[in-house]
Amino acid sequence: MAEDLSAVARFLYEAGTLKQTKRTGWWMAGVRDPESVAEHSWRTALLATIIAKLEGADPAQAAFLAVWHDSQETRTGDVNHLGKKYAPQADPRAVTDDQVAGMPEVLASAVRELVAEYEAKESREVICARDADKLECMIQGVEYKAQGYEHAQRWIDNSRARLTTKSANELADAVLATDSLDWLRTALGEK
C-alpha cells in the first residue's frame, strides 16, 4: 500500500503544475498573463454543479467530471485550437492510464472510468460538464474584455455558440446581460 500511496503523492505534485500551466489560447487574444488550467477547472466545476442541478442531472458527478476534464494537461500542456490543427491530440484515456499507474486500483479505476465517461460525451452529467467548460471560457472572455482585451470577443462568441443545454444557454444570456462587477455593487448595497 505504501508504494500505491507514493504514486498518489507523485500525482498530487503533478496535478499542482496545472496551477502554473497557462491557458494558451488567451495569448492569441493579447492577454499577457492568462488564467491557469487549474483556475479554469475550478470555475468549470462550480458551473457544472449549477448547470447539472438546473438540468436535473447529478451535480456532484458533473463537478467530478469537470475537476478532471483537463487533468491530462499536466503531460500535454494546454494545446489551443490552432495548435490542434497541426499536432495530433493525445488520447486523454492513454494519458490518464499513465498518470494513475501504480495507484491503488480502486482509485486508478475510478479515474480511468471518469475520463472515459467524459470522452464518451454521452451522459447528462458529461453534457453539463462540457457546457460548463464552454461557459467558463465565455465568462473569462467577458472578464478579459472588461480589462481591455477587445480580441477576447472571439472567444466569447465561439464559446456561446457551442453551448447545448437549455440551462447553459439561459445562464449565458444572463451573464452577457450582467456587468462583471455587478456582484460587488450588489454586495455593497449600491444596486
GULUMFI-870051 format. One record per residue (C-alpha): residue in three letters; x, y, z. Coordinates in nm, 2 decimals, decimal comma. Example, Ala and Ser with C-alpha at 12.3 -4.5 7.8 and 13.67 -1.06 7.14 Angstrom:
<sites>
ALA; 1,23; -0,45; 0,78;
SER; 1,37; -0,11; 0,71;
</sites>
This chain:
<sites>
MET; 0,00; 0,00; 0,00;
ALA; 0,29; 0,24; 0,07;
GLU; 0,40; 0,22; -0,29;
ASP; 0,05; 0,28; -0,41;
LEU; 0,03; 0,59; -0,20;
SER; 0,37; 0,71; -0,33;
ALA; 0,21; 0,70; -0,68;
VAL; -0,08; 0,91; -0,55;
ALA; 0,17; 1,15; -0,39;
ARG; 0,36; 1,19; -0,72;
PHE; 0,03; 1,26; -0,90;
LEU; -0,06; 1,53; -0,64;
TYR; 0,26; 1,71; -0,72;
GLU; 0,20; 1,66; -1,09;
ALA; -0,16; 1,80; -1,06;
GLY; -0,01; 2,11; -0,89;
THR; 0,17; 2,20; -1,21;
LEU; -0,17; 2,30; -1,35;
LYS; -0,17; 2,60; -1,12;
GLN; 0,12; 2,73; -1,34;
THR; 0,01; 2,60; -1,67;
LYS; -0,14; 2,89; -1,86;
ARG; -0,44; 2,86; -2,10;
THR; -0,26; 2,94; -2,42;
GLY; -0,55; 3,05; -2,64;
TRP; -0,57; 3,37; -2,44;
TRP; -0,23; 3,47; -2,56;
MET; -0,37; 3,50; -2,91;
ALA; -0,63; 3,75; -2,77;
GLY; -0,34; 3,95; -2,64;
VAL; -0,39; 3,86; -2,27;
ARG; -0,04; 3,90; -2,11;
ASP; -0,10; 3,68; -1,81;
PRO; -0,39; 3,44; -1,88;
GLU; -0,56; 3,22; -1,63;
SER; -0,41; 2,88; -1,54;
VAL; -0,57; 2,55; -1,62;
ALA; -0,64; 2,50; -1,25;
GLU; -0,82; 2,83; -1,23;
HIS; -1,03; 2,74; -1,53;
SER; -1,11; 2,39; -1,39;
TRP; -1,22; 2,53; -1,05;
ARG; -1,49; 2,76; -1,20;
THR; -1,58; 2,49; -1,46;
ALA; -1,66; 2,25; -1,17;
LEU; -1,87; 2,52; -1,00;
LEU; -2,06; 2,59; -1,32;
ALA; -2,10; 2,21; -1,38;
THR; -2,29; 2,18; -1,05;
ILE; -2,52; 2,47; -1,14;
ILE; -2,60; 2,35; -1,49;
ALA; -2,65; 1,99; -1,38;
LYS; -2,88; 2,09; -1,10;
LEU; -3,09; 2,31; -1,34;
GLU; -3,09; 2,03; -1,60;
GLY; -3,20; 1,76; -1,35;
ALA; -2,86; 1,58; -1,37;
ASP; -2,63; 1,48; -1,08;
PRO; -2,44; 1,79; -0,98;
ALA; -2,18; 1,60; -0,79;
GLN; -2,10; 1,38; -1,08;
ALA; -2,09; 1,67; -1,32;
ALA; -1,85; 1,86; -1,09;
PHE; -1,64; 1,55; -1,05;
LEU; -1,61; 1,52; -1,43;
ALA; -1,53; 1,89; -1,46;
VAL; -1,25; 1,87; -1,20;
TRP; -1,07; 1,60; -1,40;
HIS; -1,16; 1,72; -1,75;
ASP; -0,82; 1,89; -1,82;
SER; -0,60; 1,68; -1,58;
GLN; -0,41; 1,53; -1,87;
GLU; -0,27; 1,87; -1,95;
THR; 0,00; 1,81; -1,69;
ARG; 0,16; 1,59; -1,95;
THR; 0,04; 1,75; -2,28;
GLY; 0,02; 2,12; -2,19;
ASP; -0,27; 2,33; -2,29;
VAL; -0,29; 2,30; -2,67;
ASN; -0,52; 2,57; -2,82;
HIS; -0,74; 2,51; -3,12;
LEU; -0,48; 2,64; -3,37;
GLY; -0,22; 2,41; -3,23;
LYS; -0,45; 2,11; -3,26;
LYS; -0,47; 2,18; -3,63;
TYR; -0,10; 2,09; -3,66;
ALA; -0,04; 1,84; -3,39;
PRO; -0,25; 1,54; -3,32;
GLN; -0,42; 1,54; -2,98;
ALA; -0,31; 1,29; -2,73;
ASP; -0,57; 1,04; -2,62;
PRO; -0,68; 1,16; -2,28;
ARG; -0,75; 0,80; -2,18;
ALA; -0,39; 0,69; -2,26;
VAL; -0,25; 0,99; -2,07;
THR; -0,47; 0,91; -1,77;
ASP; -0,36; 0,54; -1,78;
ASP; 0,00; 0,66; -1,74;
GLN; -0,09; 0,91; -1,47;
VAL; -0,27; 0,66; -1,25;
ALA; -0,02; 0,38; -1,30;
GLY; 0,08; 0,24; -0,96;
MET; -0,21; 0,39; -0,77;
PRO; -0,44; 0,18; -0,56;
GLU; -0,67; 0,01; -0,81;
VAL; -0,98; 0,14; -0,65;
LEU; -0,86; 0,49; -0,72;
ALA; -0,70; 0,42; -1,06;
SER; -1,00; 0,25; -1,20;
ALA; -1,23; 0,53; -1,07;
VAL; -1,02; 0,80; -1,25;
ARG; -1,00; 0,59; -1,57;
GLU; -1,37; 0,54; -1,57;
LEU; -1,44; 0,91; -1,51;
VAL; -1,21; 1,02; -1,80;
ALA; -1,37; 0,75; -2,03;
GLU; -1,71; 0,88; -1,94;
TYR; -1,61; 1,24; -2,02;
GLU; -1,46; 1,14; -2,35;
ALA; -1,77; 0,93; -2,45;
LYS; -1,97; 1,26; -2,44;
GLU; -2,30; 1,07; -2,37;
SER; -2,42; 1,11; -2,01;
ARG; -2,63; 1,40; -1,90;
GLU; -2,36; 1,49; -1,65;
VAL; -2,09; 1,50; -1,92;
ILE; -2,31; 1,72; -2,13;
CYS; -2,35; 1,96; -1,84;
ALA; -1,97; 1,95; -1,76;
ARG; -1,88; 2,02; -2,12;
ASP; -2,12; 2,31; -2,13;
ALA; -1,97; 2,43; -1,81;
ASP; -1,62; 2,42; -1,98;
LYS; -1,75; 2,64; -2,27;
LEU; -1,95; 2,87; -2,04;
GLU; -1,64; 2,92; -1,82;
CYS; -1,44; 3,02; -2,12;
MET; -1,71; 3,27; -2,22;
ILE; -1,72; 3,42; -1,88;
GLN; -1,34; 3,45; -1,87;
GLY; -1,36; 3,62; -2,21;
VAL; -1,61; 3,87; -2,08;
GLU; -1,38; 3,94; -1,78;
TYR; -1,08; 3,98; -2,01;
LYS; -1,27; 4,21; -2,25;
ALA; -1,37; 4,43; -1,94;
GLN; -0,99; 4,46; -1,88;
GLY; -0,94; 4,60; -2,23;
TYR; -0,86; 4,28; -2,42;
GLU; -1,10; 4,35; -2,71;
HIS; -0,99; 4,04; -2,91;
ALA; -1,15; 3,83; -2,63;
GLN; -1,48; 3,88; -2,81;
ARG; -1,40; 3,59; -3,05;
TRP; -1,37; 3,35; -2,75;
ILE; -1,70; 3,49; -2,61;
ASP; -1,88; 3,44; -2,94;
ASN; -1,73; 3,10; -3,01;
SER; -1,80; 2,96; -2,66;
ARG; -2,15; 3,10; -2,65;
ALA; -2,23; 2,93; -2,99;
ARG; -2,11; 2,59; -2,86;
LEU; -2,35; 2,56; -2,56;
THR; -2,61; 2,28; -2,59;
THR; -2,82; 2,27; -2,28;
LYS; -3,12; 2,50; -2,22;
SER; -2,98; 2,60; -1,88;
ALA; -2,63; 2,68; -2,01;
ASN; -2,78; 2,89; -2,28;
GLU; -3,01; 3,08; -2,04;
LEU; -2,72; 3,13; -1,80;
ALA; -2,50; 3,26; -2,08;
ASP; -2,77; 3,52; -2,17;
ALA; -2,79; 3,63; -1,80;
VAL; -2,41; 3,65; -1,79;
LEU; -2,39; 3,86; -2,10;
ALA; -2,66; 4,09; -1,96;
THR; -2,46; 4,14; -1,63;
ASP; -2,16; 4,35; -1,57;
SER; -1,87; 4,16; -1,43;
LEU; -1,87; 4,38; -1,12;
ASP; -2,24; 4,38; -1,05;
TRP; -2,19; 4,12; -0,78;
LEU; -1,97; 4,37; -0,59;
ARG; -2,21; 4,66; -0,63;
THR; -2,50; 4,44; -0,51;
ALA; -2,30; 4,32; -0,21;
LEU; -2,22; 4,68; -0,12;
GLY; -2,58; 4,78; -0,15;
GLU; -2,51; 5,01; -0,44;
LYS; -2,75; 4,84; -0,68;
</sites>
